[in-house]
């Protein structure tokens, strides 16, 4: 498994409610992606950063979902290009299970 962290700078003054409204519009796309294991949406008002944490079977799957067209869309929607980090995820603890 691979954990991908995606971050982008939000427009100055964007509220949590505004960010969540934009995020909600992306939910169907991610629900339809059969490779995506899990996604967490991120919002940091103080730092002005939004993003997501994704769990994927492979880096290739992550990069395919976040291709150049997606980066262009994210920049148009949120006002900045996304930044990506990838981590091997050898173990997962799921206490909610």
PyMOL CGO cylinders between C-alpha atoms (Angstrom):
from pymol import cmd
from pymol.cgo import CYLINDER

trace = [
    CYLINDER, 0.00, 0.00, 0.00, 0.96, 3.60, -0.61, 0.3, 1, 1, 1, 1, 1, 1,
    CYLINDER, 0.96, 3.60, -0.61, -0.10, 6.67, 1.33, 0.3, 1, 1, 1, 1, 1, 1,
    CYLINDER, -0.10, 6.67, 1.33, -0.18, 9.82, -0.76, 0.3, 1, 1, 1, 1, 1, 1,
    CYLINDER, -0.18, 9.82, -0.76, -0.39, 13.24, 0.88, 0.3, 1, 1, 1, 1, 1, 1,
    CYLINDER, -0.39, 13.24, 0.88, -1.60, 16.05, -1.38, 0.3, 1, 1, 1, 1, 1, 1,
    CYLINDER, -1.60, 16.05, -1.38, -1.50, 19.67, -0.21, 0.3, 1, 1, 1, 1, 1, 1,
    CYLINDER, -1.50, 19.67, -0.21, -2.33, 22.97, -1.85, 0.3, 1, 1, 1, 1, 1, 1,
    CYLINDER, -2.33, 22.97, -1.85, -2.50, 26.57, -0.71, 0.3, 1, 1, 1, 1, 1, 1,
    CYLINDER, -2.50, 26.57, -0.71, -6.05, 27.82, -0.34, 0.3, 1, 1, 1, 1, 1, 1,
    CYLINDER, -6.05, 27.82, -0.34, -7.20, 31.29, -1.35, 0.3, 1, 1, 1, 1, 1, 1,
    CYLINDER, -7.20, 31.29, -1.35, -6.70, 33.82, 1.46, 0.3, 1, 1, 1, 1, 1, 1,
    CYLINDER, -6.70, 33.82, 1.46, -9.62, 33.83, 3.86, 0.3, 1, 1, 1, 1, 1, 1,
    CYLINDER, -9.62, 33.83, 3.86, -11.27, 30.65, 2.60, 0.3, 1, 1, 1, 1, 1, 1,
    CYLINDER, -11.27, 30.65, 2.60, -13.48, 29.31, 5.37, 0.3, 1, 1, 1, 1, 1, 1,
    CYLINDER, -13.48, 29.31, 5.37, -13.92, 25.70, 6.40, 0.3, 1, 1, 1, 1, 1, 1,
    CYLINDER, -13.92, 25.70, 6.40, -17.48, 25.76, 5.05, 0.3, 1, 1, 1, 1, 1, 1,
    CYLINDER, -17.48, 25.76, 5.05, -16.28, 27.05, 1.67, 0.3, 1, 1, 1, 1, 1, 1,
    CYLINDER, -16.28, 27.05, 1.67, -13.57, 24.39, 1.48, 0.3, 1, 1, 1, 1, 1, 1,
    CYLINDER, -13.57, 24.39, 1.48, -15.98, 21.61, 2.49, 0.3, 1, 1, 1, 1, 1, 1,
    CYLINDER, -15.98, 21.61, 2.49, -18.44, 22.74, -0.19, 0.3, 1, 1, 1, 1, 1, 1,
    CYLINDER, -18.44, 22.74, -0.19, -15.69, 22.43, -2.81, 0.3, 1, 1, 1, 1, 1, 1,
    CYLINDER, -15.69, 22.43, -2.81, -14.58, 19.08, -1.40, 0.3, 1, 1, 1, 1, 1, 1,
    CYLINDER, -14.58, 19.08, -1.40, -18.12, 17.70, -1.49, 0.3, 1, 1, 1, 1, 1, 1,
    CYLINDER, -18.12, 17.70, -1.49, -18.21, 18.32, -5.22, 0.3, 1, 1, 1, 1, 1, 1,
    CYLINDER, -18.21, 18.32, -5.22, -15.27, 15.94, -5.65, 0.3, 1, 1, 1, 1, 1, 1,
    CYLINDER, -15.27, 15.94, -5.65, -16.73, 13.03, -3.67, 0.3, 1, 1, 1, 1, 1, 1,
    CYLINDER, -16.73, 13.03, -3.67, -18.42, 11.29, -6.64, 0.3, 1, 1, 1, 1, 1, 1,
    CYLINDER, -18.42, 11.29, -6.64, -15.16, 11.26, -8.61, 0.3, 1, 1, 1, 1, 1, 1,
    CYLINDER, -15.16, 11.26, -8.61, -13.31, 9.56, -5.77, 0.3, 1, 1, 1, 1, 1, 1,
    CYLINDER, -13.31, 9.56, -5.77, -16.14, 7.14, -5.02, 0.3, 1, 1, 1, 1, 1, 1,
    CYLINDER, -16.14, 7.14, -5.02, -15.98, 6.05, -8.67, 0.3, 1, 1, 1, 1, 1, 1,
    CYLINDER, -15.98, 6.05, -8.67, -12.22, 5.40, -8.58, 0.3, 1, 1, 1, 1, 1, 1,
    CYLINDER, -12.22, 5.40, -8.58, -11.96, 1.64, -8.05, 0.3, 1, 1, 1, 1, 1, 1,
    CYLINDER, -11.96, 1.64, -8.05, -8.26, 1.84, -7.16, 0.3, 1, 1, 1, 1, 1, 1,
    CYLINDER, -8.26, 1.84, -7.16, -8.75, 4.26, -4.27, 0.3, 1, 1, 1, 1, 1, 1,
    CYLINDER, -8.75, 4.26, -4.27, -8.81, 2.47, -0.93, 0.3, 1, 1, 1, 1, 1, 1,
    CYLINDER, -8.81, 2.47, -0.93, -9.56, 5.48, 1.28, 0.3, 1, 1, 1, 1, 1, 1,
    CYLINDER, -9.56, 5.48, 1.28, -9.41, 9.27, 1.26, 0.3, 1, 1, 1, 1, 1, 1,
    CYLINDER, -9.41, 9.27, 1.26, -9.32, 11.85, 4.05, 0.3, 1, 1, 1, 1, 1, 1,
    CYLINDER, -9.32, 11.85, 4.05, -9.90, 15.52, 3.21, 0.3, 1, 1, 1, 1, 1, 1,
    CYLINDER, -9.90, 15.52, 3.21, -7.65, 18.05, 4.97, 0.3, 1, 1, 1, 1, 1, 1,
    CYLINDER, -7.65, 18.05, 4.97, -8.23, 21.67, 5.98, 0.3, 1, 1, 1, 1, 1, 1,
    CYLINDER, -8.23, 21.67, 5.98, -5.93, 23.94, 8.01, 0.3, 1, 1, 1, 1, 1, 1,
    CYLINDER, -5.93, 23.94, 8.01, -7.45, 27.41, 8.37, 0.3, 1, 1, 1, 1, 1, 1,
    CYLINDER, -7.45, 27.41, 8.37, -4.47, 28.87, 10.21, 0.3, 1, 1, 1, 1, 1, 1,
    CYLINDER, -4.47, 28.87, 10.21, -1.94, 27.80, 7.56, 0.3, 1, 1, 1, 1, 1, 1,
    CYLINDER, -1.94, 27.80, 7.56, -4.35, 28.24, 4.65, 0.3, 1, 1, 1, 1, 1, 1,
    CYLINDER, -4.35, 28.24, 4.65, -3.73, 24.72, 3.39, 0.3, 1, 1, 1, 1, 1, 1,
    CYLINDER, -3.73, 24.72, 3.39, -6.12, 22.13, 2.02, 0.3, 1, 1, 1, 1, 1, 1,
    CYLINDER, -6.12, 22.13, 2.02, -5.57, 18.69, 0.63, 0.3, 1, 1, 1, 1, 1, 1,
    CYLINDER, -5.57, 18.69, 0.63, -6.09, 15.02, 1.12, 0.3, 1, 1, 1, 1, 1, 1,
    CYLINDER, -6.09, 15.02, 1.12, -4.55, 11.83, 2.40, 0.3, 1, 1, 1, 1, 1, 1,
    CYLINDER, -4.55, 11.83, 2.40, -5.11, 8.87, 0.08, 0.3, 1, 1, 1, 1, 1, 1,
    CYLINDER, -5.11, 8.87, 0.08, -4.46, 5.17, 0.45, 0.3, 1, 1, 1, 1, 1, 1,
    CYLINDER, -4.46, 5.17, 0.45, -3.65, 3.42, -2.85, 0.3, 1, 1, 1, 1, 1, 1,
    CYLINDER, -3.65, 3.42, -2.85, -2.46, -0.03, -3.93, 0.3, 1, 1, 1, 1, 1, 1,
    CYLINDER, -2.46, -0.03, -3.93, 0.54, 1.56, -5.72, 0.3, 1, 1, 1, 1, 1, 1,
    CYLINDER, 0.54, 1.56, -5.72, 2.29, 4.83, -6.56, 0.3, 1, 1, 1, 1, 1, 1,
    CYLINDER, 2.29, 4.83, -6.56, 1.27, 4.28, -10.18, 0.3, 1, 1, 1, 1, 1, 1,
    CYLINDER, 1.27, 4.28, -10.18, -2.39, 4.29, -9.15, 0.3, 1, 1, 1, 1, 1, 1,
    CYLINDER, -2.39, 4.29, -9.15, -1.90, 7.51, -7.19, 0.3, 1, 1, 1, 1, 1, 1,
    CYLINDER, -1.90, 7.51, -7.19, -0.12, 9.25, -10.05, 0.3, 1, 1, 1, 1, 1, 1,
    CYLINDER, -0.12, 9.25, -10.05, -2.72, 8.10, -12.55, 0.3, 1, 1, 1, 1, 1, 1,
    CYLINDER, -2.72, 8.10, -12.55, -5.47, 9.67, -10.45, 0.3, 1, 1, 1, 1, 1, 1,
    CYLINDER, -5.47, 9.67, -10.45, -3.52, 12.91, -10.00, 0.3, 1, 1, 1, 1, 1, 1,
    CYLINDER, -3.52, 12.91, -10.00, -2.35, 13.45, -13.56, 0.3, 1, 1, 1, 1, 1, 1,
    CYLINDER, -2.35, 13.45, -13.56, -1.62, 16.79, -15.25, 0.3, 1, 1, 1, 1, 1, 1,
    CYLINDER, -1.62, 16.79, -15.25, -5.31, 17.40, -16.02, 0.3, 1, 1, 1, 1, 1, 1,
    CYLINDER, -5.31, 17.40, -16.02, -6.23, 16.87, -12.36, 0.3, 1, 1, 1, 1, 1, 1,
    CYLINDER, -6.23, 16.87, -12.36, -3.44, 19.24, -11.26, 0.3, 1, 1, 1, 1, 1, 1,
    CYLINDER, -3.44, 19.24, -11.26, -4.75, 21.88, -13.68, 0.3, 1, 1, 1, 1, 1, 1,
    CYLINDER, -4.75, 21.88, -13.68, -8.27, 21.44, -12.28, 0.3, 1, 1, 1, 1, 1, 1,
    CYLINDER, -8.27, 21.44, -12.28, -7.01, 21.69, -8.69, 0.3, 1, 1, 1, 1, 1, 1,
    CYLINDER, -7.01, 21.69, -8.69, -5.10, 24.86, -9.48, 0.3, 1, 1, 1, 1, 1, 1,
    CYLINDER, -5.10, 24.86, -9.48, -8.18, 26.42, -11.08, 0.3, 1, 1, 1, 1, 1, 1,
    CYLINDER, -8.18, 26.42, -11.08, -10.43, 25.36, -8.17, 0.3, 1, 1, 1, 1, 1, 1,
    CYLINDER, -10.43, 25.36, -8.17, -8.16, 26.11, -5.21, 0.3, 1, 1, 1, 1, 1, 1,
    CYLINDER, -8.16, 26.11, -5.21, -5.79, 28.73, -6.64, 0.3, 1, 1, 1, 1, 1, 1,
    CYLINDER, -5.79, 28.73, -6.64, -2.50, 26.83, -6.42, 0.3, 1, 1, 1, 1, 1, 1,
    CYLINDER, -2.50, 26.83, -6.42, -0.70, 23.77, -7.80, 0.3, 1, 1, 1, 1, 1, 1,
    CYLINDER, -0.70, 23.77, -7.80, -0.83, 20.72, -5.53, 0.3, 1, 1, 1, 1, 1, 1,
    CYLINDER, -0.83, 20.72, -5.53, 2.24, 19.25, -3.83, 0.3, 1, 1, 1, 1, 1, 1,
    CYLINDER, 2.24, 19.25, -3.83, 2.63, 15.47, -3.48, 0.3, 1, 1, 1, 1, 1, 1,
    CYLINDER, 2.63, 15.47, -3.48, 4.35, 13.10, -1.06, 0.3, 1, 1, 1, 1, 1, 1,
    CYLINDER, 4.35, 13.10, -1.06, 4.33, 9.30, -1.25, 0.3, 1, 1, 1, 1, 1, 1,
    CYLINDER, 4.33, 9.30, -1.25, 5.02, 6.85, 1.55, 0.3, 1, 1, 1, 1, 1, 1,
    CYLINDER, 5.02, 6.85, 1.55, 5.13, 3.09, 1.63, 0.3, 1, 1, 1, 1, 1, 1,
    CYLINDER, 5.13, 3.09, 1.63, 2.49, 1.96, 4.12, 0.3, 1, 1, 1, 1, 1, 1,
    CYLINDER, 2.49, 1.96, 4.12, 3.57, -1.43, 5.45, 0.3, 1, 1, 1, 1, 1, 1,
    CYLINDER, 3.57, -1.43, 5.45, 1.08, -1.55, 8.35, 0.3, 1, 1, 1, 1, 1, 1,
    CYLINDER, 1.08, -1.55, 8.35, -2.33, -0.08, 9.13, 0.3, 1, 1, 1, 1, 1, 1,
    CYLINDER, -2.33, -0.08, 9.13, -4.07, 0.01, 12.50, 0.3, 1, 1, 1, 1, 1, 1,
    CYLINDER, -4.07, 0.01, 12.50, -7.82, 0.52, 12.15, 0.3, 1, 1, 1, 1, 1, 1,
    CYLINDER, -7.82, 0.52, 12.15, -9.40, 0.89, 15.57, 0.3, 1, 1, 1, 1, 1, 1,
    CYLINDER, -9.40, 0.89, 15.57, -12.75, 1.88, 14.07, 0.3, 1, 1, 1, 1, 1, 1,
    CYLINDER, -12.75, 1.88, 14.07, -13.08, -1.60, 12.63, 0.3, 1, 1, 1, 1, 1, 1,
]
cmd.load_cgo(trace, "trace")
